[in-house]
Amino acid sequence: MQGKKINIAVDGYSSCGKSTIAKGLARELGYTYIDSGAMYRAVALFAIRNGWISESEMDEEQLRQHVADIHITFKTNHQGEQETYLNGENVEQQIRTLEAANGASRVSTLGFVRKELVNQQQLMGKQKGVVMDGRDIGTVVFPDAELKLFLTASPDVRALRRFDEMKANGENPSFGDVLANVKERDLRDTTREESPLRKADDALELDNSDIGIEEQLRWALEMFNKITTEDEQN
């Protein structure tokens, strides 16, 4: 990609296709994609494996004492897909379960977890040319990102997308459970004290309830071209 590189923040509600659009943008632009949600899922998996988080309880103190032991990296596999590693172990499949998703929403409310991961994410973005998706990228992680996108869709549409994704991964979830989880995560994400989900004032919003992936990517690329063209002219 020619020209000066920028950072792109893609925020929005759960199961809005943030990762799909962020990955597509990174691929088209030759940028680095960073899945911040995968990082929180990896923290949740670490806590679940250690018995620090269950359906009703969470041992915050144990997690606080060991959060510095959690090392998350990303590697590209032979198919060109990025996979998440937790302390050197490929956990891409394990972090995509409903249990990990719910755990991620819970650990992400903890200030010490967010501080640790935000520090890691900001280091990743220092060289520019990064596309990162999450819930607080444009407001907290990269508040100075040159392009900020905010995706939304109805809860039913998002639950169906998540339901289909889980079935494709060999799981047999209940649609009602998935929908309830989506709504619970929305409430938790928007009301948490630490970096709640909200649209940045300068973010460009897209409701993709009835829009396909290709059309969304075209829109995102148009926004990128508009921002970078205006930057070159100024």
WORA-V11781 format. One record per run of one state. SS is the DSSP state (H for helix, E for strand, - for the rest). FROM is the first residue (numbers start at 0). LEN is the number of residues. Records with the same first field share a line. If there is no record, write none. Layout:
SS: FROM-LEN + FROM-LEN
This chain:
-: 0-7 + 12-5 + 29-2 + 49-3 + 53-4 + 58-1 + 69-2 + 76-5 + 86-2 + 90-3 + 96-1 + 107-3 + 124-5 + 134-2 + 141-5 + 152-2 + 168-6 + 191-12 + 207-5 + 233-1
E: 7-5 + 31-4 + 52-1 + 57-1 + 71-5 + 81-5 + 88-2 + 129-5 + 146-6 + 203-4
H: 17-12 + 35-14 + 59-10 + 93-3 + 97-10 + 110-14 + 136-5 + 154-14 + 174-17 + 212-21
